[in-house]
Every structure is written in structure tokens, then in C-alpha cells.
Amino acid sequence: MNIRAIKKYIRGIRRILVIAKKPSEAELRRVIKVAGAGMLIIGVTGVVIAFLLSLPTSII
């Protein structure tokens, strides 16, 4: 990488940091709830699939 490319990259990062804002507490709680619900759904789905695959084939 040359110096120009590094400076351009740093300028881009700085621009993003200026535009970005800290989320409010309500926003943060909403994101945590949605992410948690998504992880829970994926986890439960994985457990159900693992359980179904562990059953003997004569039962299915």
C-alpha cells in the first residue's frame, strides 16, 4: 500500500465516525432483544434438528 491509499482509507474511516451516532438506550435495548430472539430461534431450531437426527430411523 502506498501513502495515498492509507490516507484515503483513514479519511473514509473518519467520515464514517463523524456520521455515526451513539444509539439511545431504547434503541440499544431493542437491538439486544431482536438479536437475542434471533439467536434463541436459531438455537432452538438447531436443538430440534439434532434431536430429530439422533432418533433411530425406525421411529421416524
DRENTORKOL-3810 file (N, C-alpha, C; in nm, 4 decimals):
REM DRENTORKOL-3810
@n.u->0.0842; n.v->-0.1188; n.w->0.0000; ca.u->0.0000; ca.v->0.0000; ca.w->0.0000; c.u->0.0881; c.v->0.1244; c.w->0.0000
@n.u->0.0456; n.v->0.2211; n.w->-0.0732; ca.u->0.1216; ca.v->0.3451; ca.w->-0.0714; c.u->0.0567; c.v->0.4436; c.w->0.0270
@n.u->0.1202; n.v->0.5551; n.w->0.0457; ca.u->0.0759; ca.v->0.6545; ca.w->0.1445; c.u->-0.0607; c.v->0.7116; c.w->0.1066
@n.u->-0.0846; n.v->0.7353; n.w->-0.0208; ca.u->-0.2145; ca.v->0.7916; ca.w->-0.0646; c.u->-0.3295; c.v->0.6976; c.w->-0.0300
@n.u->-0.3081; n.v->0.5706; n.w->-0.0529; ca.u->-0.4135; ca.v->0.4731; ca.w->-0.0244; c.u->-0.4434; c.v->0.4685; c.w->0.1258
@n.u->-0.3401; n.v->0.4770; n.w->0.2063; ca.u->-0.3589; ca.v->0.4756; ca.w->0.3516; c.u->-0.4328; c.v->0.6003; c.w->0.3958
@n.u->-0.3940; n.v->0.7172; n.w->0.3419; ca.u->-0.4624; ca.v->0.8422; ca.w->0.3773; c.u->-0.6091; c.v->0.8392; c.w->0.3348
@n.u->-0.6362; n.v->0.7846; n.w->0.2168; ca.u->-0.7743; ca.v->0.7743; ca.w->0.1685; c.u->-0.8558; c.v->0.6828; c.w->0.2597
@n.u->-0.7962; n.v->0.5728; n.w->0.3019; ca.u->-0.8629; ca.v->0.4790; ca.w->0.3920; c.u->-0.8951; c.v->0.5458; c.w->0.5255
@n.u->-0.7990; n.v->0.6186; n.w->0.5800; ca.u->-0.8197; ca.v->0.6877; ca.w->0.7086; c.u->-0.9267; c.v->0.7955; c.w->0.6940
@n.u->-0.9289; n.v->0.8682; n.w->0.5821; ca.u->-1.0319; ca.v->0.9682; ca.w->0.5570; c.u->-1.1701; c.v->0.9034; c.w->0.5554
@n.u->-1.1801; n.v->0.7875; n.w->0.4926; ca.u->-1.3076; ca.v->0.7159; ca.w->0.4878; c.u->-1.3531; c.v->0.6729; c.w->0.6266
@n.u->-1.2605; n.v->0.6232; n.w->0.7063; ca.u->-1.2940; ca.v->0.5826; ca.w->0.8428; c.u->-1.3389; c.v->0.7035; c.w->0.9236
@n.u->-1.2680; n.v->0.8148; n.w->0.9114; ca.u->-1.3034; ca.v->0.9360; ca.w->0.9847; c.u->-1.4432; c.v->0.9836; c.w->0.9465
@n.u->-1.4751; n.v->0.9762; n.w->0.8169; ca.u->-1.6079; ca.v->1.0191; ca.w->0.7703; c.u->-1.7181; c.v->0.9339; c.w->0.8329
@n.u->-1.6949; n.v->0.8058; n.w->0.8388; ca.u->-1.7940; ca.v->0.7156; ca.w->0.8991; c.u->-1.8114; c.v->0.7468; c.w->1.0468
@n.u->-1.7019; n.v->0.7720; n.w->1.1169; ca.u->-1.7103; ca.v->0.8016; ca.w->1.2598; c.u->-1.7819; c.v->0.9335; c.w->1.2861
@n.u->-1.7674; n.v->1.0304; n.w->1.1973; ca.u->-1.8368; ca.v->1.1582; ca.w->1.2139; c.u->-1.9864; c.v->1.1405; c.w->1.1908
@n.u->-2.0231; n.v->1.0597; n.w->1.0915; ca.u->-2.1644; ca.v->1.0392; ca.w->1.0580; c.u->-2.2336; c.v->0.9524; c.w->1.1627
@n.u->-2.1643; n.v->0.8526; n.w->1.2153; ca.u->-2.2232; ca.v->0.7582; ca.w->1.3096; c.u->-2.2614; c.v->0.8285; c.w->1.4394
@n.u->-2.3670; n.v->0.7779; n.w->1.5021; ca.u->-2.4087; ca.v->0.8333; ca.w->1.6304; c.u->-2.4266; c.v->0.7208; c.w->1.7313
@n.u->-2.4158; n.v->0.7565; n.w->1.8559; ca.u->-2.4347; ca.v->0.6589; ca.w->1.9623; c.u->-2.5842; c.v->0.6301; c.w->1.9741
@n.u->-2.6238; n.v->0.5031; n.w->1.9808; ca.u->-2.7672; ca.v->0.4732; ca.w->1.9902; c.u->-2.8230; c.v->0.5130; c.w->2.1266
@n.u->-2.9510; n.v->0.5470; n.w->2.1261; ca.u->-3.0161; ca.v->0.5781; ca.w->2.2531; c.u->-3.0339; c.v->0.4485; c.w->2.3320
@n.u->-3.0692; n.v->0.4620; n.w->2.4588; ca.u->-3.0864; ca.v->0.3426; ca.w->2.5420; c.u->-3.2004; c.v->0.2560; c.w->2.4901
@n.u->-3.3091; n.v->0.3208; n.w->2.4457; ca.u->-3.4234; ca.v->0.2455; ca.w->2.3926; c.u->-3.3838; c.v->0.1700; c.w->2.2655
@n.u->-3.3079; n.v->0.2372; n.w->2.1790; ca.u->-3.2614; ca.v->0.1730; ca.w->2.0560; c.u->-3.1727; c.v->0.0535; c.w->2.0864
@n.u->-3.0822; n.v->0.0706; n.w->2.1804; ca.u->-2.9908; ca.v->-0.0360; ca.w->2.2182; c.u->-3.0665; c.v->-0.1553; c.w->2.2757
@n.u->-3.1636; n.v->-0.1286; n.w->2.3610; ca.u->-3.2441; ca.v->-0.2378; ca.w->2.4178; c.u->-3.3203; c.v->-0.3135; c.w->2.3091
@n.u->-3.3738; n.v->-0.2399; n.w->2.2113; ca.u->-3.4476; ca.v->-0.3034; ca.w->2.1025; c.u->-3.3555; c.v->-0.3935; c.w->2.0206
@n.u->-3.2361; n.v->-0.3457; n.w->1.9919; ca.u->-3.1408; ca.v->-0.4259; ca.w->1.9145; c.u->-3.1010; c.v->-0.5510; c.w->1.9923
@n.u->-3.0794; n.v->-0.5365; n.w->2.1220; ca.u->-3.0420; ca.v->-0.6520; ca.w->2.2047; c.u->-3.1548; c.v->-0.7548; c.w->2.2070
@n.u->-3.2789; n.v->-0.7077; n.w->2.2192; ca.u->-3.3933; ca.v->-0.8006; ca.w->2.2217; c.u->-3.4074; c.v->-0.8749; c.w->2.0886
@n.u->-3.3957; n.v->-0.8025; n.w->1.9782; ca.u->-3.4112; ca.v->-0.8657; ca.w->1.8465; c.u->-3.2978; c.v->-0.9654; c.w->1.8213
@n.u->-3.1749; n.v->-0.9258; n.w->1.8545; ca.u->-3.0611; ca.v->-1.0170; ca.w->1.8349; c.u->-3.0751; c.v->-1.1399; c.w->1.9243
@n.u->-3.1174; n.v->-1.1200; n.w->2.0476; ca.u->-3.1378; ca.v->-1.2322; ca.w->2.1394; c.u->-3.2456; c.v->-1.3270; c.w->2.0899
@n.u->-3.3563; n.v->-1.2692; n.w->2.0403; ca.u->-3.4642; ca.v->-1.3530; ca.w->1.9876; c.u->-3.4155; c.v->-1.4334; c.w->1.8671
@n.u->-3.3371; n.v->-1.3703; n.w->1.7811; ca.u->-3.2833; ca.v->-1.4414; ca.w->1.6645; c.u->-3.1919; c.v->-1.5557; c.w->1.7050
@n.u->-3.1049; n.v->-1.5302; n.w->1.8027; ca.u->-3.0149; ca.v->-1.6367; ca.w->1.8499; c.u->-3.0938; c.v->-1.7494; c.w->1.9148
@n.u->-3.1985; n.v->-1.7145; n.w->1.9883; ca.u->-3.2821; ca.v->-1.8158; ca.w->2.0528; c.u->-3.3515; c.v->-1.9030; c.w->1.9483
@n.u->-3.4064; n.v->-1.8401; n.w->1.8459; ca.u->-3.4746; ca.v->-1.9153; ca.w->1.7398; c.u->-3.3766; c.v->-2.0086; c.w->1.6690
@n.u->-3.2588; n.v->-1.9584; n.w->1.6358; ca.u->-3.1587; ca.v->-2.0425; ca.w->1.5676; c.u->-3.1131; c.v->-2.1559; c.w->1.6588
@n.u->-3.0947; n.v->-2.1272; n.w->1.7870; ca.u->-3.0528; ca.v->-2.2307; ca.w->1.8816; c.u->-3.1560; c.v->-2.3397; c.w->1.8984
@n.u->-3.2818; n.v->-2.2994; n.w->1.9149; ca.u->-3.3895; ca.v->-2.3976; ca.w->1.9317; c.u->-3.4034; c.v->-2.4820; c.w->1.8050
@n.u->-3.3935; n.v->-2.4180; n.w->1.6900; ca.u->-3.4009; ca.v->-2.4931; ca.w->1.5640; c.u->-3.2885; c.v->-2.5960; c.w->1.5556
@n.u->-3.1686; n.v->-2.5562; n.w->1.5949; ca.u->-3.0562; ca.v->-2.6494; ca.w->1.5925; c.u->-3.0753; c.v->-2.7667; c.w->1.6868
@n.u->-3.1278; n.v->-2.7393; n.w->1.8055; ca.u->-3.1514; ca.v->-2.8473; ca.w->1.9023; c.u->-3.2574; c.v->-2.9435; c.w->1.8501
@n.u->-3.3637; n.v->-2.8892; n.w->1.7906; ca.u->-3.4705; ca.v->-2.9753; ca.w->1.7370; c.u->-3.4153; c.v->-3.0624; c.w->1.6242
@n.u->-3.3377; n.v->-3.0036; n.w->1.5352; ca.u->-3.2801; ca.v->-3.0817; ca.w->1.4251; c.u->-3.1858; c.v->-3.1888; c.w->1.4791
@n.u->-3.1020; n.v->-3.1531; n.w->1.5761; ca.u->-3.0101; ca.v->-3.2516; ca.w->1.6341; c.u->-3.0880; c.v->-3.3642; c.w->1.7019
@n.u->-3.1956; n.v->-3.3287; n.w->1.7705; ca.u->-3.2776; ca.v->-3.4305; ca.w->1.8359; c.u->-3.3403; c.v->-3.5237; c.w->1.7329
@n.u->-3.3962; n.v->-3.4659; n.w->1.6258; ca.u->-3.4592; ca.v->-3.5484; ca.w->1.5228; c.u->-3.3573; c.v->-3.6390; c.w->1.4531
@n.u->-3.2379; n.v->-3.5912; n.w->1.4333; ca.u->-3.1353; ca.v->-3.6729; ca.w->1.3683; c.u->-3.0806; c.v->-3.7816; c.w->1.4595
@n.u->-3.0963; n.v->-3.7633; n.w->1.5919; ca.u->-3.0446; ca.v->-3.8638; ca.w->1.6846; c.u->-3.1465; c.v->-3.9770; c.w->1.7087
@n.u->-3.2697; n.v->-3.9565; n.w->1.6635; ca.u->-3.3692; ca.v->-4.0621; ca.w->1.6812; c.u->-3.3365; c.v->-4.1812; c.w->1.5915
@n.u->-3.3692; n.v->-4.3005; n.w->1.6366; ca.u->-3.3489; ca.v->-4.4171; ca.w->1.5490; c.u->-3.4364; c.v->-4.4042; c.w->1.4238
@n.u->-3.3891; n.v->-4.4530; n.w->1.3137; ca.u->-3.4632; ca.v->-4.4382; ca.w->1.1871; c.u->-3.5934; c.v->-4.5166; c.w->1.1854
@n.u->-3.6083; n.v->-4.6174; n.w->1.2702; ca.u->-3.7328; ca.v->-4.6960; ca.w->1.2712; c.u->-3.8493; c.v->-4.6156; c.w->1.3303
@n.u->-3.8214; n.v->-4.5140; n.w->1.4117; ca.u->-3.9271; ca.v->-4.4332; ca.w->1.4716; c.u->-3.9772; c.v->-4.3285; c.w->1.3726
@n.u->-3.8880; n.v->-4.2771; n.w->1.2914; ca.u->-3.9255; ca.v->-4.1677; ca.w->1.2001; c.u->-4.0068; c.v->-4.2175; c.w->1.0882
END
